Amino acid sequence: MDVRLRRKEVLDGERLKAMLDESPARAAQAILLAAGEGVLDAQALLGQILLDGQGIARDPVLAVRWFDIAARRGHPMARNMLGRCHEHGWGCVADASVAARHYRQAAEAGLDWAMYNYANLLATGRGVPRDQAQALSLYRRAAELGHAKSMNLLGRYLEDGCFCPADPLAAARWYRRSAEGGDFRGQFSHAAVLAGEGLIDEALGWLRKALATGNVNFLRVSGESLLQAPHPEIRAMAHVYRLRFLQLNQ
């Protein structure tokens, strides 16, 4: 491909992401070029495709370097991804305290994903002292910004009355928004509310949506909980969840 053509195509992060969907290898070349020329979104995206091996050979160590370059230049998602790498040991030594520092900085810059990730560490006391009240505050902020996973967790706090007054109606609203936002845990939570209201067909529809995108751990735990449901139609979904779990766990 002509280099001048690629330069014209590399407009911003959204254009680069669209190119990744169309042709990963072609997009990777454009991202490499743009990152080398200092395009900030491209530098962050280069870290991501190196981490994922999308259109380019997977190299987590080099991914960390590019995330660091972009983070130092003020890219919040690159900073958040540095946190992810340090939390999980992707291309570096796992260190939850370092991850927490990166998450906090990205959260302070207003990134919803970083608020969620930092809240997860605070809620469990990994890398930072456990602080459920601060975790709840961050989940709420991220939820209000439209973060679907945080919406579901905020609903949990409100349903259980943990570190806040119990508010089942508000919890149900957040579960619904989380479900509509595409979070499989939120879809499961919303289904539980609907089943409790006797809206079994609607509940089954959301359980099927959660089944389609849920990860292995979710399917295992949720499948077991479905066995305790009072409605036979809901209990029958436990078998479907179990089959999906076995498929993914092969």
SVG drawing of the C-alpha trace seen along z (x, -y; Angstrom):
<svg xmlns="http://www.w3.org/2000/svg" viewBox="-46 -14 55 44">
<polyline fill="none" stroke="black" stroke-width="0.4" points="0.0,0.0 1.3,-3.5 2.6,-5.2 0.9,-8.5 -2.4,-6.8 -2.0,-5.3 -1.1,-8.7 -4.4,-10.1 -6.4,-7.2 -4.9,-7.5 -7.2,-10.2 -7.9,-9.3 -8.6,-6.5 -12.1,-5.9 -10.9,-5.5 -8.1,-3.2 -10.6,-1.0 -12.9,-0.8 -9.9,0.3 -9.1,3.0 -12.6,4.4 -12.2,4.3 -8.7,5.7 -6.6,6.3 -3.3,6.7 -3.8,3.6 -4.9,1.6 -1.8,2.8 0.5,1.4 -1.4,-1.9 -1.3,-2.0 2.5,-1.2 3.1,-4.1 0.9,-6.5 2.3,-5.5 5.9,-6.1 4.8,-9.5 3.5,-10.4 -0.3,-10.0 -1.4,-9.5 -4.5,-7.3 -2.4,-5.1 0.3,-4.6 -2.4,-3.4 -4.0,-1.2 -0.6,0.3 -0.3,1.4 -3.7,3.0 -3.1,4.9 0.3,6.1 -1.4,7.3 -4.1,9.1 -2.1,10.2 -4.6,8.5 -3.1,8.1 0.4,8.3 2.5,10.8 1.5,10.9 4.1,9.2 2.9,8.2 6.3,6.8 6.3,4.4 2.6,3.6 3.5,2.4 6.1,0.1 3.6,-1.5 1.0,-1.8 3.6,-3.6 4.5,-6.0 0.9,-6.9 0.1,-7.1 3.0,-9.5 1.6,-11.7 -1.8,-11.8 -3.9,-9.0 -6.2,-7.8 -7.1,-4.4 -3.4,-3.7 -2.9,-4.4 -5.8,-2.1 -4.3,0.6 -1.0,0.3 -3.0,1.0 -4.5,4.1 -1.0,5.3 0.4,4.9 -2.7,6.4 -2.6,9.5 1.2,9.8 0.8,9.2 4.3,8.4 5.5,7.4 5.6,8.7 2.1,8.7 1.9,6.0 -1.6,5.0 -0.2,1.9 1.3,0.6 -1.9,1.4 -3.9,-0.5 -1.7,-3.6 -2.3,-3.5 -6.1,-2.9 -6.3,-5.8 -4.6,-8.2 -6.8,-7.2 -9.9,-7.4 -8.9,-10.9 -8.7,-11.8 -12.4,-10.8 -12.1,-7.4 -15.1,-5.1 -13.2,-1.9 -10.4,-3.0 -13.0,-3.9 -14.4,-0.4 -11.0,1.3 -9.8,-0.8 -13.1,-0.2 -12.6,3.6 -9.2,3.4 -10.6,1.2 -13.6,3.5 -11.3,6.5 -8.3,4.9 -5.8,5.9 -2.9,3.5 -4.6,0.9 -6.3,0.9 -9.9,2.3 -12.4,-0.6 -15.9,0.4 -17.3,-3.2 -14.8,-4.5 -15.4,-1.6 -19.1,-2.3 -18.5,-5.9 -16.4,-5.0 -18.9,-2.4 -21.6,-5.1 -19.5,-7.7 -18.7,-5.1 -22.3,-4.0 -23.5,-7.6 -21.1,-7.9 -22.7,-4.9 -20.4,-2.1 -22.6,1.1 -20.6,3.3 -20.5,0.6 -24.3,0.2 -24.7,3.8 -22.4,3.6 -24.0,0.3 -27.3,2.2 -25.8,4.9 -24.8,2.4 -28.3,0.8 -30.1,4.1 -28.1,5.4 -27.9,2.0 -24.1,2.3 -22.5,-1.0 -25.6,-2.8 -29.3,-2.7 -31.1,0.3 -33.1,-0.8 -34.5,2.2 -36.3,0.0 -33.1,-2.0 -31.2,1.3 -33.7,2.7 -33.4,-0.4 -29.6,-0.1 -29.8,3.6 -32.1,2.8 -29.8,0.2 -26.8,2.5 -28.7,5.3 -29.6,2.9 -26.0,1.8 -24.9,5.3 -23.3,6.5 -24.1,10.2 -24.0,10.0 -26.4,7.1 -28.7,9.1 -28.6,12.0 -29.5,9.5 -32.3,7.9 -33.7,11.4 -33.7,12.2 -35.8,9.1 -38.2,9.9 -38.6,13.5 -39.4,12.2 -42.2,10.1 -43.5,13.2 -42.5,12.0 -41.0,15.4 -40.9,15.1 -39.0,11.7 -36.7,13.2 -35.9,16.1 -35.1,13.8 -32.5,11.9 -31.0,15.2 -30.5,16.3 -28.7,13.0 -26.4,13.4 -25.8,17.0 -24.6,15.9 -21.8,13.6 -21.0,14.8 -17.6,16.1 -16.7,19.5 -16.7,18.5 -20.0,16.6 -21.6,19.6 -20.5,22.0 -21.6,19.8 -24.9,18.6 -25.8,22.1 -25.5,23.3 -27.7,20.4 -30.4,21.1 -30.9,24.5 -32.3,22.7 -34.9,20.7 -38.6,21.3 -39.9,21.3 -39.3,24.6 -38.8,22.7 -35.9,20.8 -34.5,23.9 -34.4,25.6 -31.9,22.9 -29.4,24.3 -28.9,27.2 -28.4,24.9 -25.8,22.9 -24.0,26.1 -23.8,27.2 -22.4,23.8 -19.9,23.9 -18.7,27.3 -18.4,26.1 -16.2,23.2 -14.2,25.1 -13.0,27.8"/>
</svg>
